[in-house]
Structures are given as structure tokens and as C-alpha cells.
Amino acid sequence: KEIFLPSHDESGETDPNLQDLFGLMDGVNDLGAVVEAMPASKFEVMKLVAGLVDCGRLVRATAPHLRDLAQRATATGEPARAIRHLEAALEREHGALDIRRDLAKLYEKTDRTDEAAREHKKIAFDLTASGETRMALEVYERASALAPSDTGTLQKIADIHEAGGDLESFRKAGRRLGETLVAQGLYEDALKVYKRLSKSDENNVALREALAEIHVKLNKPKNAAKEFLPLAERAYNRGDYSEALRQYRNVIRVDRSCVEAAERIDEIESGRIRQYAINRRRRLVAACVAVVAALALWQFLREALATEALQRASISAAIDQPRHTALPGGVFALERFARVRTDFPGTLAAGRAGEAVQMLVLSELDRMAGIAELDPAAVEANVRRIDNVDLSGDTEALWVDGRDRLLSTVRKVRERINGAEVSD
């Protein structure tokens, strides 16, 4: 089985026997083939080869020698000869991935897809063993493309995806594997694959249906019904009655003795479930409307109460706590004070006395809160201006209350300025 090569160029050899011998030493024929092809006896040929090896004119071919010969053959357009060189090289160096890759490419080039897929699988196996799973996965995918019916390759792809935590790709590869096994009639193996897939995605309807159909092929109708029935019940409970009807019919198809499925089919087909669905939908709509209305009312009340509380707190803080330097919500007080300064004379002149009094009260309370400078003279002047207004009707009570508060304010301001104690 050894392959020998001339160590030097022997094209100038004149001995016919040696010419024939060197011509057969082409890196393809092993020694056994050379001996059979030579016209001399086996003993004479072996003796001649031994002498040439001893004198160094023949050397044993190594994997690098053979790969070099393969590259030369490929360059000269002899892929078949290159393949034979590489096959011989692999016999001498089984773990040489570079040689195996070259051989796989040549197999593909010459449409020997099964051999190419076989070499790709061996490459991927070695890559996996060395921890290069990503590269191994790419090579396995190439092998699967060349030999789609090879379940072993599909199994390896699924295993790598699952080990890497890529469940989506694992399910995709598993489905391909399961479908291939079913197509080949290997139902028991397919059943194991689909059970494994179902554990990773229990709510996948397509997987459950495929699992049920395999039980049917294995002549296990009860097991098939057990796969279809939960799918039907889930669809029924969520109100998808068309899907529920389809699944209940699948149950009856594989197991006519299932009373529950038969009753559900009759209920859905008779129309009773339709009215139930309508009533359920109406109740749901009414509940949604009630919730929206309640939320809107709650928001309105919350804003109204918050506004009123802010106003009460502002006035109370200004009256009852004159030592405060700032009013809660002071931004609003500042805006109000600015408006009073510009609108008060016009409002009073227009005869809206009640509104003018209210504006004045709020303005002076803001002053007490420290929003504006304390100016008791201005307060008294405003009081005198209101004294000259003719008040009647609803504005009179407002004026009396506002005037009393203003006079009290003036007193407290004066006492505070003079350093006197101001009682609550």
C-alpha cells in the first residue's frame, strides 16, 4: 500500500524497465499496483524498487508530497487525479483538516455531493471537538445543503443550537429533522424529536399537531387525541371558536369515542355559543365604558378639589400666619397681584364693586404673605376708595367681610412694623 515517488526528475532515464517503473510511480499507484502493472515478475520488481529506495532514487510519499501533487493536478485541470492524491494523503494523515477541505471542494466540483458531505461532516466533527462550534455549525450546514436527507447532520445542527441556547434555531433545525424522519418512515425517531421540541415550546400549536399526527401514523389514536384536545380547549377558553371547532374535529377524526369533543362540536355548530360570545362581548364593552367614565370623573374631581384646596390654603396662610415670607403656590399670588394693580381701577369704575373688593382682598393678602412690599398706607387708601362706592345687594356682604379683613390686615402690618406683638 506504500506509494513511492522519484526523488529527482527521471525523464532522462534510458533503461526501459526503469522508464516503465518511474512512469507508474505517479503518486496515485501504490506499490502493489505498480508490481501488478510491470511485465517482470513480482520478485524482480520488488528487488528493483528496494535497490532504488536504498540508493535514494525513490522515496516514500508523505501527505505534504501528495498534497503538492494534487495542487499540480488541479492547476492542470485534472481533478480526478488530484482527488486520488488527496485521498492517498488522508490515508497517511487522517487529522489534516486542510487536506480534507481541499478534498471536499474537489468532490463538490466534480458533483460527488455525497462524498463532499461526508468530508464536511468529518471536518465539522473535528472542529466541534476542538471547541470551534461556530465554524463547525457552518460546515454542518454546508454538509446538510449537499445531503438534505442526512438526519445525522441535522441532529448535530440541532444539538449545537440547543447547547448554545439559541432555542429558535434549535426548533427550526429540529423541525427539519423531524420532517425528514417522517418522510423516511422513521416514526419512532421522529416522535422522540418532536417530544423534545415540545418541551422547549409547550404552547406551539404546529409542534403539537405534528406530534399528534405521528401518533396517528404509529396507530396510537388515544395518544393523538390527547395532543389535539388541549389545543381545542385552549382555543375554546379564549373565545376562538373557529380554531376550537377545527381542533375538536381533529379529536373526533382520530378518536370517535371522545364524548367531550362531540358535545363541543354540537354546541359550536348549533349557534348557542355564538349568542354567548355576543353577550360576553357586550359585557366587556360595557365594563370598559364604565371604567373609562369612572377614571374621567375621578380625574375631574381630583383637579377641582386640588384647585379649591390651593385657594383656601393660600388665603388661610396669608391671614392666619402673617409671619410667613412666602405663600404656598406663590407664583399664582404674584400673577394675581400684578393683575389687581392693572385691573382694579377699571373694575371699580365699571361698577363691578363686588369683583373689585375681591380683587383688593386677595391683593392685600398677598402683600401680607411677603409677595409685595408691606405698604399700610396703600391699604388704607384702597379702603377709603371703596368707602365711596355705592354698595347694594349681594356685594354688600362680600364688602363687609372683605373690609373687616383689610382693616385687620392694616392693624397687623402696623404692629409688625412698630415691633409690637401680633396675636393670632
Legacy VTK file of the C-alpha trace (Angstrom):
# vtk DataFile Version 3.0
C-alpha trace
ASCII
DATASET POLYDATA
POINTS 424 float
0.000 0.000 0.000
3.005 2.287 0.102
3.342 4.972 -2.569
6.818 5.782 -3.832
7.923 8.822 -5.803
11.129 9.566 -7.728
13.324 11.852 -5.688
14.571 13.638 -8.824
13.482 14.219 -12.383
13.900 10.886 -14.140
12.774 11.959 -17.585
16.262 11.278 -18.982
16.310 7.620 -17.889
17.285 5.282 -20.787
16.626 1.870 -19.227
13.190 0.724 -20.495
12.368 -1.145 -17.274
13.206 1.893 -15.152
11.301 4.124 -17.538
8.195 1.970 -17.077
8.714 1.839 -13.324
9.172 5.614 -12.903
6.183 6.210 -15.173
3.999 4.165 -12.821
5.338 5.983 -9.743
2.929 8.923 -10.266
1.711 9.436 -6.698
-1.515 7.586 -7.403
-0.475 3.965 -7.821
0.680 2.240 -4.680
3.462 -0.312 -4.802
1.015 -3.196 -5.191
-0.487 -1.592 -8.299
2.964 -0.892 -9.721
4.069 -4.509 -9.262
0.910 -5.773 -10.976
1.414 -3.413 -13.911
5.074 -4.240 -14.545
5.823 -7.042 -17.084
8.575 -8.519 -14.908
7.925 -10.915 -12.056
6.838 -9.571 -8.688
10.131 -10.636 -7.142
12.176 -8.792 -9.746
10.059 -5.626 -9.425
10.278 -5.654 -5.632
14.035 -6.195 -5.810
14.380 -3.305 -8.254
12.273 -0.962 -6.068
14.272 -1.900 -2.962
17.507 -1.067 -4.756
16.164 2.307 -5.927
14.974 3.145 -2.396
18.361 2.186 -0.946
20.203 4.441 -3.367
17.759 7.320 -2.773
16.221 7.464 -6.230
12.781 6.514 -4.804
11.258 7.936 -1.596
8.110 7.088 0.311
5.398 9.658 -0.425
4.201 11.717 2.561
0.977 13.684 2.928
2.654 17.012 2.007
4.174 15.386 -1.140
0.801 14.078 -2.195
-0.991 17.354 -1.486
1.578 19.127 -3.642
0.905 16.667 -6.454
-2.851 17.271 -6.004
-2.374 21.018 -6.349
-0.400 20.489 -9.546
-3.102 18.230 -10.930
-5.793 20.744 -10.048
-3.838 23.506 -11.784
-3.552 21.415 -14.951
-7.283 20.630 -14.950
-7.066 17.045 -13.679
-9.457 16.998 -10.691
-9.829 13.212 -10.711
-6.063 12.722 -10.340
-5.990 15.456 -7.668
-8.699 13.639 -5.731
-6.681 10.402 -5.789
-3.618 12.257 -4.493
-5.613 13.786 -1.647
-7.305 10.513 -0.740
-3.865 8.918 -0.509
-2.650 11.859 1.576
-5.537 11.444 4.028
-4.686 7.777 4.462
-1.322 8.903 5.746
-2.533 11.889 7.800
-6.131 11.448 8.951
-6.355 14.655 11.006
-5.179 17.043 8.296
-8.123 19.493 8.014
-6.522 21.402 5.144
-6.241 18.257 3.046
-9.797 17.256 3.907
-11.108 20.713 2.952
-9.331 20.518 -0.401
-10.768 17.069 -0.972
-14.324 18.233 -0.073
-14.044 21.125 -2.540
-12.900 18.795 -5.316
-15.755 16.400 -4.571
-18.207 19.293 -4.913
-16.524 20.448 -8.109
-16.930 17.005 -9.646
-20.572 16.664 -8.411
-19.732 13.933 -5.931
-22.037 15.518 -3.351
-22.361 12.542 -1.026
-18.580 12.258 -0.656
-18.334 16.048 -0.210
-20.975 15.983 2.547
-19.129 13.123 4.236
-15.873 15.083 4.295
-17.646 18.230 5.564
-19.137 16.207 8.423
-15.702 14.911 9.386
-14.314 18.443 9.325
-17.196 19.718 11.475
-16.733 16.862 13.933
-13.069 17.756 14.395
-13.924 21.454 14.798
-16.524 20.634 17.451
-14.015 18.506 19.329
-11.581 21.446 19.354
-14.261 23.828 20.674
-14.801 25.796 17.459
-18.574 25.298 17.446
-19.418 28.320 15.291
-17.198 27.145 12.444
-18.433 23.592 12.970
-22.036 24.780 12.630
-21.259 26.480 9.305
-19.617 23.313 7.978
-22.535 21.137 9.151
-24.945 23.499 7.367
-22.902 23.082 4.192
-22.991 19.320 4.570
-26.759 19.442 5.089
-27.203 21.527 1.944
-25.302 18.868 -0.026
-27.158 15.952 1.585
-30.549 17.214 2.844
-31.772 13.741 3.795
-28.842 13.058 6.135
-30.558 13.029 9.543
-27.249 12.688 11.360
-26.134 16.100 10.139
-29.480 17.671 11.079
-29.183 16.146 14.545
-25.747 17.685 15.006
-27.034 21.106 13.941
-29.930 20.917 16.384
-27.629 19.817 19.210
-25.252 22.744 18.658
-28.096 25.282 18.656
-29.610 23.826 21.815
-26.254 23.732 23.620
-25.682 27.374 22.661
-29.084 28.462 23.998
-30.461 29.510 20.591
-33.872 27.888 21.050
-35.412 29.455 17.953
-32.730 27.962 15.681
-32.917 24.718 17.656
-36.658 24.434 16.945
-36.105 25.241 13.273
-33.406 22.574 12.902
-35.471 20.138 14.963
-38.479 20.619 12.699
-36.320 19.897 9.654
-35.012 16.776 11.353
-38.482 15.621 12.382
-39.948 16.179 8.920
-37.046 14.291 7.319
-37.509 11.355 9.686
-41.241 11.262 8.972
-40.563 11.356 5.222
-38.219 8.392 5.660
-40.831 6.490 7.675
-38.776 6.603 10.885
-41.767 7.500 13.071
-40.343 6.385 16.400
-37.274 8.551 15.923
-39.451 11.430 14.743
-41.640 11.045 17.843
-38.597 11.487 20.107
-37.552 14.595 18.205
-40.991 16.238 18.416
-41.335 15.437 22.124
-38.003 17.120 22.694
-39.133 20.147 20.697
-42.460 20.363 22.539
-40.693 20.608 25.888
-38.930 23.753 24.690
-42.176 25.346 23.422
-45.253 23.851 25.056
-47.690 26.357 23.503
-46.600 25.801 19.907
-49.703 24.560 18.100
-47.826 23.363 14.996
-45.492 21.161 17.075
-48.403 19.644 18.992
-50.257 18.905 15.784
-47.178 17.274 14.251
-46.730 15.181 17.383
-50.372 14.078 17.205
-50.046 13.103 13.531
-47.029 10.914 14.329
-49.123 9.108 16.949
-51.701 8.539 14.228
-49.058 7.015 11.937
-47.957 4.791 14.813
-51.582 3.672 15.192
-51.968 5.258 18.627
-55.234 7.237 18.279
-55.735 7.789 22.016
-52.337 9.448 22.287
-53.111 11.586 19.237
-56.395 12.701 20.809
-54.532 13.691 23.984
-52.423 16.069 21.907
-55.337 17.611 19.991
-57.723 18.007 22.951
-55.682 20.617 24.950
-55.301 22.679 21.785
-59.081 22.659 21.326
-59.764 23.576 24.955
-57.329 26.493 24.936
-58.911 27.899 21.763
-62.411 27.464 23.252
-61.495 29.223 26.511
-60.032 32.259 24.760
-63.097 32.574 22.516
-61.507 31.433 19.248
-64.361 29.123 18.331
-63.363 28.525 14.710
-59.967 27.212 15.858
-61.622 25.265 18.677
-64.005 23.638 16.179
-61.084 22.645 13.954
-59.202 21.036 16.823
-62.287 19.260 18.224
-62.859 17.816 14.755
-59.253 16.579 14.795
-60.017 14.827 18.080
-63.070 13.117 16.588
-61.080 12.231 13.475
-58.588 10.198 15.485
-60.877 9.092 18.333
-64.617 8.949 17.667
-65.316 7.835 21.230
-64.434 11.254 22.746
-67.773 12.487 24.095
-66.476 15.874 25.209
-65.283 16.770 21.717
-68.587 15.687 20.175
-70.579 17.851 22.638
-68.392 20.879 21.999
-68.763 20.487 18.231
-72.553 20.328 18.586
-72.548 23.392 20.867
-70.448 25.489 18.496
-72.233 24.404 15.317
-75.734 24.884 16.800
-75.160 28.616 17.305
-75.587 28.653 21.086
-72.001 29.576 21.543
-72.424 32.464 19.120
-75.009 34.173 21.314
-72.819 33.500 24.333
-69.928 35.202 22.587
-72.095 38.213 21.698
-73.292 38.615 25.284
-69.767 38.244 26.554
-68.558 40.909 24.153
-71.335 43.283 25.208
-70.473 42.834 28.872
-66.842 43.503 28.105
-67.643 46.715 26.192
-69.944 47.946 28.983
-67.267 47.279 31.570
-64.679 49.178 29.529
-67.015 52.181 29.143
-67.735 52.215 32.889
-64.045 52.122 33.714
-63.254 54.988 31.321
-66.114 57.106 32.734
-65.028 56.438 36.308
-61.451 57.432 35.506
-62.604 60.656 33.822
-64.848 61.581 36.781
-62.093 60.805 39.260
-59.649 62.985 37.338
-62.153 65.876 37.188
-62.924 65.699 40.913
-59.260 65.464 41.820
-58.409 68.591 39.821
-61.394 70.528 41.230
-60.566 69.605 44.813
-56.921 70.400 44.322
-57.736 73.861 42.941
-60.118 74.693 45.797
-57.668 73.415 48.407
-54.906 75.552 46.946
-57.041 78.678 47.070
-58.172 78.030 50.654
-54.640 77.279 51.766
-53.328 80.453 50.151
-55.881 82.756 51.822
-55.660 80.988 55.177
-51.886 81.126 55.200
-51.885 84.808 54.413
-54.426 85.731 57.134
-53.576 83.388 59.965
-49.804 83.279 59.593
-48.618 86.820 58.875
-45.011 85.979 59.670
-44.791 83.747 56.532
-42.370 85.111 53.986
-43.843 83.224 51.043
-47.259 81.903 50.161
-47.739 78.252 49.076
-48.184 78.488 45.353
-46.556 81.901 45.356
-46.392 82.032 41.549
-50.185 82.275 41.419
-50.161 85.022 44.063
-47.669 87.074 42.079
-49.771 86.776 38.942
-52.871 87.812 40.876
-51.136 90.817 42.452
-49.970 92.041 39.038
-53.482 91.704 37.648
-55.008 93.687 40.568
-52.626 96.588 40.072
-53.735 96.985 36.464
-57.388 95.895 36.572
-58.599 97.272 39.927
-59.274 100.917 38.886
-61.124 99.875 35.732
-63.169 97.236 37.520
-64.202 99.711 40.207
-65.052 102.418 37.657
-67.203 99.945 35.703
-69.412 99.467 38.745
-68.337 95.883 39.472
-67.781 96.671 43.092
-68.027 93.129 44.397
-65.357 91.919 41.991
-63.179 94.913 42.869
-63.455 94.151 46.571
-62.485 90.520 45.988
-59.502 91.613 43.941
-58.421 94.039 46.603
-58.734 91.476 49.398
-56.616 88.954 47.533
-54.083 91.615 46.641
-53.620 92.740 50.221
-53.418 89.147 51.489
-50.636 88.537 49.004
-48.859 91.579 50.351
-49.095 90.143 53.864
-47.558 86.903 52.614
-44.441 88.767 51.590
-45.146 88.726 47.856
-45.022 92.537 47.703
-43.618 95.226 49.979
-45.628 95.955 53.144
-47.362 99.243 52.460
-50.066 100.073 55.085
-50.654 103.494 53.565
-51.640 101.880 50.259
-54.012 99.562 52.092
-55.766 102.457 53.837
-56.032 104.364 50.575
-57.731 101.434 48.924
-60.128 101.115 51.860
-61.089 104.773 51.551
-61.699 104.342 47.826
-64.095 101.509 48.475
-65.872 103.548 51.200
-67.028 105.928 48.495
-68.592 103.145 46.386
-72.365 102.668 46.486
-72.780 99.009 47.529
-76.054 97.108 47.451
-77.447 93.619 47.019
-75.130 90.608 47.034
-71.979 92.703 47.050
-72.701 94.216 50.454
-71.975 91.069 52.473
-68.807 90.496 50.472
-67.712 94.065 51.086
-68.322 93.898 54.842
-66.298 90.724 55.202
-63.526 91.992 52.937
-63.380 95.422 54.602
-63.056 93.874 58.062
-60.245 91.657 56.906
-58.431 94.573 55.274
-58.653 96.704 58.404
-57.357 93.795 60.472
-54.539 93.404 57.977
-53.608 97.064 58.286
-53.513 96.766 62.052
-51.260 93.724 61.958
-48.966 95.315 59.429
-48.571 98.431 61.562
-47.908 96.419 64.701
-45.343 94.337 62.876
-43.568 97.426 61.549
-43.594 99.068 65.012
-42.202 95.888 66.591
-45.316 95.162 68.577
-46.511 91.642 69.222
-49.155 90.491 66.800
-51.607 87.946 68.209
-53.211 85.248 66.125
LINES 1 425
424 0 1 2 3 4 5 6 7 8 9 10 11 12 13 14 15 16 17 18 19 20 21 22 23 24 25 26 27 28 29 30 31 32 33 34 35 36 37 38 39 40 41 42 43 44 45 46 47 48 49 50 51 52 53 54 55 56 57 58 59 60 61 62 63 64 65 66 67 68 69 70 71 72 73 74 75 76 77 78 79 80 81 82 83 84 85 86 87 88 89 90 91 92 93 94 95 96 97 98 99 100 101 102 103 104 105 106 107 108 109 110 111 112 113 114 115 116 117 118 119 120 121 122 123 124 125 126 127 128 129 130 131 132 133 134 135 136 137 138 139 140 141 142 143 144 145 146 147 148 149 150 151 152 153 154 155 156 157 158 159 160 161 162 163 164 165 166 167 168 169 170 171 172 173 174 175 176 177 178 179 180 181 182 183 184 185 186 187 188 189 190 191 192 193 194 195 196 197 198 199 200 201 202 203 204 205 206 207 208 209 210 211 212 213 214 215 216 217 218 219 220 221 222 223 224 225 226 227 228 229 230 231 232 233 234 235 236 237 238 239 240 241 242 243 244 245 246 247 248 249 250 251 252 253 254 255 256 257 258 259 260 261 262 263 264 265 266 267 268 269 270 271 272 273 274 275 276 277 278 279 280 281 282 283 284 285 286 287 288 289 290 291 292 293 294 295 296 297 298 299 300 301 302 303 304 305 306 307 308 309 310 311 312 313 314 315 316 317 318 319 320 321 322 323 324 325 326 327 328 329 330 331 332 333 334 335 336 337 338 339 340 341 342 343 344 345 346 347 348 349 350 351 352 353 354 355 356 357 358 359 360 361 362 363 364 365 366 367 368 369 370 371 372 373 374 375 376 377 378 379 380 381 382 383 384 385 386 387 388 389 390 391 392 393 394 395 396 397 398 399 400 401 402 403 404 405 406 407 408 409 410 411 412 413 414 415 416 417 418 419 420 421 422 423
